Amino acid sequence: MKLSQFKIDIPEELIAQYPADDRDESRLMVVHRDTGKIEHKMFKDIIDYFDEGDVMIQNDTRVFPARLYGNKEKTGAKIEVFLLRELNRESRLWDVLVDPARKIRIGNKLYFGDDDALVAEVIDNTTSRGRTLRFLFDGPYEDFKKTVYELGETPLPKYIKRPVETEDEDRFQTIFADKEGAVAAPTAGLHYSKNLMKRLEIKGIEFPKLTLHVGLGTFRPVEVEDLTKHKMDSEEMMIPEDCVSMVNEAKENKKRVCAVGTTVMRAIETSVSTDGFLKPFEGWTNKFIFPPYEFSIADSMVTNFHESESTLLMMVCAFGGYDLVMEAYNEAIKEKYRFYSYGDAMLIL
């Protein structure tokens, strides 16, 4: 398929700037692949579509405050630094994006916080906006991390055109977030409230957890018309034994296996055995899923409404069927669903 086939005109006013008042009060579009039927529900109604023994695989990655604002030495120019990943703990080396990039060269020092609580030196150029920084911090690692957290800001996507608020620290995080390392939330999981999780548990639904640390590469625009030529950035992931056993037991018992989000779907499709079951995994994935694609593990998925021409939309079309998902998106626009990270959800069955 071609990039242009995934172009959707999403009205600006439908891009959610704030989360729903309550996590499980988002709207839920339910899309039935077997009949093509589309239903309009609330997210908390998801309980009606699952039964005892079914599993909902969740991504327990935790978002860290990855956006820092500092000043360049001598000129004092304001610089935004987006922390991508820690390269070396002892040396305080980080892979980052800088903006405006043209002003930041190797050897420059950057200062963050009042009284320059944190100083970094640029030691390498990695891409046009990418740099490697060495943070010059003498104290213990825990103190360094605490300083970064105090100075860092919740990394809301740029399409949320408002200042970050205190509420975002909690709401741009799933309630099951545990293992730190993501620079963006696995947004399908944002709709689960403690109350809803409890009700699902009482019904006998299980929640195997895996970890995929969402990187900015997930949102990098596809710049080639021929999708076979697009390369995904790698993201770190772990599928533990207990997750594998829960998922495979559900499959063996012909129970429903639901991937909560595109990150979960990418992770489980990265580690499939020859007989179509899930395997433990620890490492990196750059798997790019677009139509046509044969899925092995999940038979249902929860996902948000994604950006036009994004790799996320392509994966959803591969799972739900291109024509049906495109119809669902047109229906969502007509019915004024809220789009993107803080928006509404879709359940594909």
Secondary structure as the mmCIF struct_conf table of DSSP 4:
data_model
#
loop_
_struct_conf.conf_type_id
_struct_conf.id
_struct_conf.beg_label_comp_id
_struct_conf.beg_label_asym_id
_struct_conf.beg_label_seq_id
_struct_conf.end_label_comp_id
_struct_conf.end_label_asym_id
_struct_conf.end_label_seq_id
STRN STRN1 LYS A 2 LYS A 2
HELX_RH_3T_P HELX_RH_3T_P1 LEU A 3 PHE A 6
HELX_RH_3T_P HELX_RH_3T_P2 GLU A 12 LEU A 14
STRN STRN2 ILE A 15 ILE A 15
BEND BEND1 GLN A 17 TYR A 18
BEND BEND2 ASP A 21 ASP A 22
HELX_RH_3T_P HELX_RH_3T_P3 ARG A 23 GLU A 25
BEND BEND3 SER A 26 SER A 26
STRN STRN3 ARG A 27 VAL A 31
TURN_TY1_P TURN_TY1_P1 ARG A 33 THR A 35
STRN STRN4 ILE A 38 MET A 42
HELX_RH_3T_P HELX_RH_3T_P4 PHE A 43 TYR A 49
TURN_TY1_P TURN_TY1_P2 GLU A 52 GLY A 53
STRN STRN5 VAL A 55 ASN A 59
STRN STRN6 THR A 61 VAL A 63
STRN STRN7 ARG A 67 LYS A 72
TURN_TY1_P TURN_TY1_P3 GLU A 73 THR A 75
STRN STRN8 LYS A 78 ASN A 88
TURN_TY1_P TURN_TY1_P4 ARG A 89 ARG A 92
STRN STRN9 LEU A 93 ASP A 99
BEND BEND4 PRO A 100 PRO A 100
HELX_RH_3T_P HELX_RH_3T_P5 ALA A 101 LYS A 103
TURN_TY1_P TURN_TY1_P5 ILE A 106 GLY A 107
STRN STRN10 LYS A 109 PHE A 112
BEND BEND5 GLY A 113 GLY A 113
HELX_RH_3T_P HELX_RH_3T_P6 ASP A 114 ASP A 116
STRN STRN11 LEU A 118 ASN A 125
BEND BEND6 THR A 127 ARG A 129
STRN STRN12 GLY A 130 PHE A 135
BEND BEND7 GLY A 139 GLY A 139
HELX_RH_AL_P HELX_RH_AL_P1 TYR A 141 LEU A 151
STRN STRN13 GLU A 153 GLU A 153
TURN_TY1_P TURN_TY1_P6 LYS A 158 TYR A 159
BEND BEND8 ILE A 160 ILE A 160
BEND BEND9 ARG A 162 ARG A 162
HELX_RH_AL_P HELX_RH_AL_P2 THR A 166 ARG A 171
TURN_TY1_P TURN_TY1_P7 PHE A 172 PHE A 172
BEND BEND10 GLN A 173 GLN A 173
TURN_TY1_P TURN_TY1_P8 ILE A 175 PHE A 176
STRN STRN14 LYS A 179 ALA A 182
BEND BEND11 VAL A 183 ALA A 184
HELX_RH_3T_P HELX_RH_3T_P7 THR A 187 HIS A 191
HELX_RH_AL_P HELX_RH_AL_P3 LYS A 194 ILE A 202
TURN_TY1_P TURN_TY1_P9 LYS A 203 GLY A 204
STRN STRN15 GLU A 206 GLU A 206
STRN STRN16 LYS A 209 LEU A 212
HELX_RH_3T_P HELX_RH_3T_P8 LEU A 216 PHE A 219
HELX_LH_PP_P HELX_LH_PP_P1 ARG A 220 VAL A 222
BEND BEND12 GLU A 225 GLU A 225
STRN STRN17 ASP A 226 ASP A 226
HELX_RH_3T_P HELX_RH_3T_P9 LEU A 227 LYS A 229
HELX_LH_PP_P HELX_LH_PP_P2 MET A 232 SER A 234
STRN STRN18 GLU A 235 ILE A 239
HELX_RH_AL_P HELX_RH_AL_P4 GLU A 241 GLU A 252
TURN_TY1_P TURN_TY1_P10 ASN A 253 LYS A 254
STRN STRN19 VAL A 257 VAL A 260
BEND BEND13 GLY A 261 GLY A 261
HELX_RH_AL_P HELX_RH_AL_P5 THR A 262 THR A 270
BEND BEND14 SER A 271 SER A 271
STRN STRN20 VAL A 272 VAL A 272
TURN_TY1_P TURN_TY1_P11 THR A 274 ASP A 275
BEND BEND15 GLY A 276 GLY A 276
STRN STRN21 LEU A 278 LEU A 278
STRN STRN22 PHE A 281 THR A 285
BEND BEND16 PRO A 291 PRO A 292
BEND BEND17 ILE A 297 ILE A 297
BEND BEND18 ASP A 299 ASP A 299
STRN STRN23 SER A 300 ASN A 304
HELX_LH_PP_P HELX_LH_PP_P3 PHE A 305 GLU A 307
TURN_TY1_P TURN_TY1_P12 SER A 308 GLU A 309
HELX_RH_AL_P HELX_RH_AL_P6 THR A 311 GLY A 320
HELX_RH_AL_P HELX_RH_AL_P7 TYR A 322 LYS A 334
TURN_TY1_P TURN_TY1_P13 GLU A 335 LYS A 336
STRN STRN24 PHE A 339 PHE A 339
BEND BEND19 TYR A 340 TYR A 340
TURN_TY1_P TURN_TY1_P14 SER A 341 TYR A 342
BEND BEND20 GLY A 343 GLY A 343
STRN STRN25 ALA A 345 ILE A 348
#
